[in-house]
Amino acid sequence: MMVFMDRKFVAEASIIINVPRDIVWNSLVNPKVIKQYMFGTDVVSEWEEGSSIIWKGEWEGKKYEDKGVIIKLRPKKLIQYSHFSPLLGLPDKPENYHIVKIELTNRGNATFVSLSQDNNNTEETRAHSEQNWKMMLEILKKLLEKS
């Protein structure tokens, strides 16, 4: 497992989705649903701690294949994974990976989704990541609440 001392510039996003937690959880681990709210990304993973996770797609006209590892998986509560994107132009080294953590908690019949992504290089990249995560959570909310 990767452990880092200084995980600066943490992007954070959260939202309340008016559906039960098990429905939100399914949307986090079901590739067909992920593709609908994560900008058309195809995700491949066995969804077990220690298993790989791969994101494939096209972003702003560029094909990409990001990768990571599932660090923690607590069904219907928490998913935490590492993430590396070659599009950032950095070497594929542990210090260039983000750690993304998504937590789900009940809010009555709704679900509070809290997300963080650490290790953004600058305040600008942190703000950009945060904006993307907020947009993704809004799309997820609309998708799940209309179902």
KEKE-3310 file (N, C-alpha, C; in steps of 0.2 Angstrom, whole numbers, plus 5000, padded with zeros to 4 digits):
npx = (5004:5002:5009:5009:5018:5016:5002:4997:4986:4971:4957:4940:4923:4905:4888:4871:4861:4845:4841:4841:4856:4861:4858:4865:4878:4879:4880:4892:4901:4896:4900:4892:4884:4893:4899:4889:4889:4902:4908:4908:4917:4925:4926:4936:4936:4939:4933:4938:4948:4965:4964:4966:4961:4955:4953:4946:4945:4940:4945:4943:4946:4957:4963:4963:4970:4969:4975:4974:4973:4962:4961:4954:4938:4923:4908:4894:4898:4911:4924:4940:4954:4969:4975:4981:4985:4991:4989:4993:5006:5016:5029:5026:5026:5025:5023:5016:5003:4986:4975:4959:4945:4929:4915:4900:4885:4870:4857:4843:4831:4839:4856:4872:4885:4902:4918:4935:4951:4967:4984:4986:4995:4996:4987:4979:4977:4971:4959:4953:4952:4943:4932:4928:4925:4914:4905:4903:4897:4885:4879:4878:4868:4857:4855:4852:4841:4831:4828)
npy = (4994:5011:5025:5041:5056:5070:5075:5086:5100:5096:5091:5093:5087:5087:5080:5079:5065:5061:5047:5030:5023:5011:5011:5022:5017:5006:5013:5018:5007:5000:4998:5001:5011:5020:5025:5033:5045:5048:5056:5047:5037:5021:5009:4997:4984:4973:4976:4974:4974:4979:4975:4980:4995:5002:5016:5021:5031:5046:5062:5079:5078:5069:5053:5042:5032:5029:5023:5013:5007:4998:5003:5003:4995:4996:4990:4999:5010:5015:5019:5018:5023:5022:5033:5036:5047:5047:5058:5069:5071:5067:5057:5039:5036:5032:5044:5052:5049:5051:5049:5044:5046:5040:5043:5036:5041:5039:5051:5052:5047:5049:5050:5055:5060:5061:5066:5065:5070:5069:5076:5085:5095:5109:5124:5128:5116:5108:5115:5114:5100:5099:5106:5097:5085:5090:5093:5080:5074:5081:5077:5063:5064:5069:5059:5048:5052:5054:5042)
npz = (5000:4996:5005:5009:5015:5013:5006:4998:4992:4992:4983:4986:4986:4988:4990:4992:4988:4984:4986:4992:5001:4995:4982:4978:4980:4971:4960:4960:4958:4947:4931:4919:4924:4929:4917:4913:4921:4923:4912:4901:4903:4902:4914:4922:4933:4947:4959:4972:4987:4984:4970:4953:4945:4930:4920:4905:4890:4882:4883:4882:4868:4868:4869:4883:4896:4912:4927:4943:4960:4970:4986:4998:5002:5007:5007:5002:5010:5009:4997:4992:4982:4972:4959:4943:4930:4914:4906:4913:4911:4919:4927:4929:4944:4961:4969:4961:4960:4964:4978:4979:4988:4993:5002:5009:5018:5027:5026:5032:5021:5011:5003:5009:5000:5000:4994:4991:4984:4984:4983:4972:4961:4961:4967:4957:4949:4959:4961:4948:4947:4958:4953:4942:4949:4956:4946:4941:4952:4952:4940:4943:4953:4947:4938:4946:4954:4945:4941)
capx = (5000:5006:5008:5013:5018:5013:4997:4994:4981:4966:4951:4934:4916:4900:4882:4866:4857:4839:4840:4845:4863:4863:4857:4871:4884:4879:4882:4900:4904:4893:4903:4887:4881:4898:4899:4883:4890:4909:4910:4908:4923:4924:4929:4937:4939:4935:4930:4940:4954:4971:4963:4967:4955:4957:4948:4947:4940:4942:4944:4945:4949:4963:4961:4967:4969:4971:4975:4975:4972:4957:4965:4949:4932:4918:4902:4889:4900:4918:4928:4946:4958:4974:4973:4987:4983:4997:4988:4996:5013:5021:5031:5022:5029:5020:5022:5012:4996:4981:4971:4952:4941:4922:4911:4892:4882:4863:4854:4836:4830:4844:4863:4877:4891:4908:4923:4941:4956:4973:4990:4986:5002:4995:4981:4975:4975:4966:4953:4951:4949:4937:4926:4926:4921:4907:4901:4902:4892:4879:4877:4876:4862:4852:4854:4849:4835:4826:4826)
capy = (5000:5017:5029:5048:5061:5077:5074:5093:5102:5091:5093:5090:5089:5083:5081:5074:5062:5059:5040:5026:5022:5005:5013:5026:5012:5002:5018:5019:5001:4997:5001:5004:5017:5025:5028:5038:5051:5050:5058:5042:5033:5014:5007:4990:4982:4967:4979:4970:4978:4976:4974:4986:4999:5006:5020:5022:5035:5052:5068:5085:5076:5065:5046:5041:5025:5030:5017:5013:5001:4998:5003:5001:4994:4994:4990:5004:5015:5018:5016:5022:5020:5027:5035:5040:5049:5049:5065:5075:5072:5066:5050:5034:5035:5032:5051:5056:5046:5053:5045:5046:5043:5042:5040:5037:5041:5040:5057:5051:5042:5051:5048:5061:5058:5065:5064:5069:5068:5072:5076:5089:5098:5116:5126:5128:5109:5106:5119:5110:5093:5099:5107:5091:5081:5093:5092:5073:5072:5084:5072:5057:5066:5070:5052:5043:5055:5053:5034)
capz = (5000:4996:5010:5008:5020:5011:5001:4997:4988:4992:4980:4989:4983:4992:4988:4995:4983:4987:4985:4997:5000:4991:4975:4976:4980:4965:4954:4961:4956:4941:4925:4915:4927:4929:4910:4912:4925:4923:4906:4896:4904:4903:4920:4923:4940:4950:4965:4978:4989:4980:4963:4949:4942:4924:4917:4898:4887:4878:4887:4878:4862:4869:4872:4889:4900:4918:4931:4950:4964:4975:4993:5003:4999:5013:5003:5004:5014:5007:4992:4991:4977:4969:4952:4939:4923:4910:4903:4917:4909:4925:4927:4932:4950:4967:4971:4956:4961:4968:4982:4979:4994:4992:5008:5009:5024:5027:5028:5032:5015:5006:5004:5008:4996:5001:4990:4991:4979:4986:4979:4966:4961:4962:4969:4950:4947:4964:4959:4942:4950:4962:4948:4938:4954:4958:4940:4940:4957:4950:4935:4946:4957:4942:4935:4951:4956:4939:4940)
cpx = (5004:5004:5012:5012:5014:5008:4993:4989:4975:4959:4945:4927:4911:4893:4877:4861:4851:4837:4843:4852:4865:4862:4863:4878:4884:4881:4889:4904:4901:4896:4898:4884:4887:4899:4894:4885:4897:4911:4912:4914:4921:4928:4930:4940:4935:4932:4932:4947:4960:4970:4964:4960:4958:4951:4950:4942:4943:4941:4947:4949:4955:4961:4966:4966:4973:4971:4976:4974:4967:4961:4960:4942:4927:4911:4897:4891:4906:4921:4934:4951:4963:4972:4979:4984:4990:4996:4991:5003:5018:5023:5027:5026:5024:5018:5018:5005:4992:4978:4964:4948:4934:4918:4904:4890:4874:4861:4846:4835:4835:4851:4867:4883:4897:4914:4929:4946:4962:4979:4990:4992:5001:4988:4976:4973:4970:4959:4949:4948:4943:4931:4924:4922:4914:4902:4899:4896:4885:4875:4874:4869:4856:4850:4850:4842:4829:4824:4820)
cpy = (5006:5022:5036:5052:5067:5076:5081:5094:5097:5094:5090:5092:5084:5085:5077:5072:5059:5052:5036:5024:5016:5007:5018:5022:5009:5007:5019:5013:4997:5001:5004:5010:5022:5028:5034:5045:5053:5051:5053:5037:5026:5012:4999:4988:4976:4970:4975:4974:4974:4975:4980:4989:5003:5010:5022:5027:5041:5058:5074:5083:5071:5058:5045:5034:5027:5023:5018:5007:5002:4998:5000:5000:4992:4995:4995:5009:5019:5015:5021:5019:5025:5028:5039:5041:5051:5056:5070:5076:5071:5058:5045:5032:5035:5039:5055:5053:5050:5048:5048:5042:5045:5039:5041:5037:5042:5047:5056:5045:5044:5049:5054:5057:5063:5062:5069:5066:5072:5073:5079:5094:5105:5118:5126:5121:5106:5109:5115:5104:5094:5101:5101:5086:5083:5092:5085:5071:5075:5079:5066:5058:5066:5063:5048:5046:5055:5046:5032)
cpz = (5000:5002:5009:5014:5019:5005:5000:4992:4987:4989:4984:4986:4987:4989:4992:4989:4986:4985:4990:4995:4995:4984:4973:4976:4974:4959:4954:4958:4950:4935:4920:4917:4927:4923:4909:4915:4925:4916:4901:4897:4905:4909:4920:4929:4943:4957:4971:4980:4986:4973:4959:4947:4936:4922:4910:4895:4883:4882:4883:4871:4862:4872:4878:4892:4907:4922:4939:4953:4969:4982:4998:5000:5005:5009:5006:5009:5012:5001:4992:4986:4975:4962:4949:4932:4919:4906:4907:4915:4914:4924:4931:4939:4956:4969:4967:4956:4965:4972:4982:4984:4993:4998:5007:5016:5023:5029:5027:5026:5010:5008:5004:5005:4997:4998:4991:4986:4981:4981:4972:4967:4963:4965:4962:4949:4953:4962:4953:4943:4953:4958:4944:4943:4955:4952:4940:4946:4955:4945:4938:4950:4952:4939:4940:4953:4951:4938:4944)
residu = (MET:MET:VAL:PHE:MET:ASP:ARG:LYS:PHE:VAL:ALA:GLU:ALA:SER:ILE:ILE:ILE:ASN:VAL:PRO:ARG:ASP:ILE:VAL:TRP:ASN:SER:LEU:VAL:ASN:PRO:LYS:VAL:ILE:LYS:GLN:TYR:MET:PHE:GLY:THR:ASP:VAL:VAL:SER:GLU:TRP:GLU:GLU:GLY:SER:SER:ILE:ILE:TRP:LYS:GLY:GLU:TRP:GLU:GLY:LYS:LYS:TYR:GLU:ASP:LYS:GLY:VAL:ILE:ILE:LYS:LEU:ARG:PRO:LYS:LYS:LEU:ILE:GLN:TYR:SER:HIS:PHE:SER:PRO:LEU:LEU:GLY:LEU:PRO:ASP:LYS:PRO:GLU:ASN:TYR:HIS:ILE:VAL:LYS:ILE:GLU:LEU:THR:ASN:ARG:GLY:ASN:ALA:THR:PHE:VAL:SER:LEU:SER:GLN:ASP:ASN:ASN:ASN:THR:GLU:GLU:THR:ARG:ALA:HIS:SER:GLU:GLN:ASN:TRP:LYS:MET:MET:LEU:GLU:ILE:LEU:LYS:LYS:LEU:LEU:GLU:LYS:SER)
# end
